[in-house]
Amino acid sequence: MNKLKNKKKEIIHLIHCNRKGGVEVGALKAQTELKNFINYKVKFIYKLKDNNYQKIKKGILLIFTLIKINRKVTIITSLWFSHLILFFVTFFNRDIRWISFIHNSNYPSFLNKFISTKITLYSNQIVFDSYSTGISFLKKNKIPKKNIINFYFKDDYFPKVNIKNWKKRIFDFIIVARNINQKGFFELEKFFSNSLENYQHKPKILIITDNLYKEVNLKKIKLNLKNLCDINIKLNLDNKLVLKYLSKSKYYLCLSKYEGFAITIAEALQCGCFIITTNVGEQKNYLYSKRKLIVSSLNTKINFSNIEVKGSSTSNYLKSLAFFKKRVNFYSDQIIGLLQYD
């Protein structure tokens, strides 16, 4: 399709609110990348500061607004509230093409799971951010390629990486995640207490998150671990700053209980971090063997001397990029395929 014809097509990406999560940050990146090619807009249902009454009210008002649309439009929904809204809207407006985008393989509540796995079956099309998410959702080992849209973006802001200086990076470990139980913050203290026993020096750890207290008291963890490591916590950084700090960190740590594509891990890989992760999400498929460590237990004793050799190898870094690129496609390239409808 030519560029001018694409510009006439309209896609709305509907998301709860503009918090600093992977889905929200990724959608805004897509809006920037695609602005010269298609009419792609991100719509947030409510503001982060809104109370439950305001959230419900804005959701109901949005339903009536979308029902009144009298033109052909594709609406992509991410996360449960947006799925629920489009479920009602498409009963009354057949001009809207509903594509439900599934990012998770596990859910924090019954309501979330029911809407995300059952209500979305009424959409015109279901797409997944990775094969691992699709396999978990459909309970099949083979997922059609057209249903996989990796939530990964062309980013001009990746800092230049010199792996020869990897050992001299400022931070030993970095964690980038919202302060929710899914991301493994409850296990952080136990993991560091067990795994840092053989570390060469007192490590510097950087945590980039959205909140100090929401589900885990990160200040308390920092205090409890003060004799073992130095923890620095930064809140609500924009993506450019996150990438900057990733490029200054040796190890990216993911203790998540479940993940989808895990966009931040992909960014950490690009920035030269060695990845230490639980065996969840798509990262187990796109990470090169000599630049990852899969931890199956929080009691794991890690041989950091062995990892240092792998992590500081330019050859291993370049191979990890090539390995990744063979298995992942850019979102902005794939999204054009969604425009192929009458």
Buried (B, 14 or more C-beta within 10 A) or exposed (E): EEEEEBEEBBBBBBBBBBBBBBBBBBBBBBBBBBEEBBBBBBBBBBEEEBEEEEBEEBBEEBBEEBBEBEEEBBBBBBBBBBBBBBBBBBEEBEEBBBBBBBBBBBBBEEEBBEBBBEBBEBBBBBBBBBBBBBBBBBEEEEBEEEBBBBBBBEBEEBBEBEBEEBEEBEBBBBBBBBBBBBBBBBBBBEBBBBBBEEBEEEBBBBBBBBBBEBBBBBEEBBEBBEEBBBBBBEEEBEBEEBBBBBBBBBBBBBBBBBBBBBBBBBBBBBBBBBBBBBEBBBBBEBBBEBBBBBBEEBEBEBEBEEBBEBBBBEEBBEBBBEBBEEEBEBBBEBBBEBBEEE
